């Protein structure tokens, strides 16, 4: 039996992605919105052995 993955809310994930884009832009590195979302998704899947996919996101909710 595996332990369920607990992820932040969709609102929090989007906020993290937005902040990542802003932080990288401040250092002269531009990434797309999609790239920032992918990086955040992968950050939260680290150590689980399960890649983040739309199918694994079915439990996400829109906000607080």
C-alpha contacts under 8 A as a table, 3 or more apart, distances in Angstrom:
res1	aa1	res2	aa2	distance
5	X	48	X	7.82
7	X	44	X	7.05
7	X	60	X	7.36
8	X	12	X	5.96
8	X	13	X	6.36
8	X	60	X	7.83
9	X	12	X	5.16
9	X	13	X	6.30
9	X	60	X	6.03
9	X	61	X	5.62
9	X	62	X	6.32
9	X	63	X	5.54
9	X	64	X	6.91
10	X	13	X	5.04
10	X	14	X	6.15
10	X	60	X	5.89
10	X	61	X	5.60
10	X	62	X	4.92
10	X	63	X	5.90
11	X	14	X	5.25
11	X	15	X	6.17
11	X	61	X	7.93
11	X	62	X	5.66
11	X	63	X	4.70
11	X	64	X	7.31
12	X	15	X	4.98
12	X	16	X	6.17
12	X	63	X	7.24
13	X	16	X	5.10
13	X	17	X	6.25
13	X	37	X	7.64
13	X	40	X	6.86
13	X	41	X	7.69
14	X	17	X	5.01
14	X	18	X	6.15
14	X	37	X	6.98
15	X	18	X	5.11
15	X	19	X	6.18
16	X	19	X	5.09
16	X	20	X	6.10
16	X	40	X	6.93
17	X	20	X	5.04
17	X	21	X	6.34
17	X	33	X	7.51
17	X	36	X	5.07
17	X	37	X	5.27
17	X	39	X	7.78
17	X	40	X	6.03
18	X	21	X	5.25
18	X	22	X	6.37
18	X	33	X	7.63
18	X	36	X	7.33
19	X	22	X	5.05
19	X	23	X	6.05
20	X	23	X	5.09
20	X	24	X	6.11
20	X	36	X	6.56
21	X	24	X	5.26
21	X	25	X	5.99
21	X	30	X	7.04
21	X	31	X	6.46
21	X	32	X	7.77
21	X	33	X	7.44
21	X	36	X	6.29
22	X	25	X	5.07
22	X	26	X	6.23
23	X	26	X	5.23
23	X	27	X	6.90
24	X	27	X	5.26
24	X	28	X	6.46
24	X	29	X	5.09
24	X	30	X	6.44
24	X	31	X	7.75
25	X	28	X	4.86
25	X	29	X	4.92
25	X	30	X	5.28
25	X	31	X	7.93
26	X	29	X	7.38
31	X	35	X	6.08
31	X	36	X	6.62
32	X	35	X	5.10
32	X	36	X	6.35
33	X	36	X	5.24
33	X	37	X	6.31
34	X	37	X	5.09
34	X	38	X	6.17
35	X	38	X	5.07
35	X	39	X	6.22
36	X	39	X	5.14
36	X	40	X	6.28
37	X	40	X	5.18
37	X	41	X	6.07
38	X	41	X	5.03
38	X	42	X	6.10
39	X	42	X	5.17
39	X	43	X	6.06
40	X	43	X	4.93
40	X	44	X	6.43
41	X	44	X	5.42
41	X	45	X	6.43
41	X	52	X	6.00
42	X	45	X	4.99
42	X	46	X	6.26
42	X	51	X	7.00
42	X	52	X	6.14
43	X	46	X	5.50
45	X	48	X	5.62
45	X	49	X	7.38
45	X	50	X	6.46
45	X	51	X	6.20
45	X	52	X	6.06
46	X	49	X	7.07
48	X	51	X	7.88
52	X	56	X	6.08
52	X	57	X	7.30
53	X	56	X	5.20
53	X	57	X	6.49
54	X	57	X	5.12
54	X	58	X	6.99
55	X	58	X	5.90
56	X	59	X	7.52
57	X	60	X	5.51
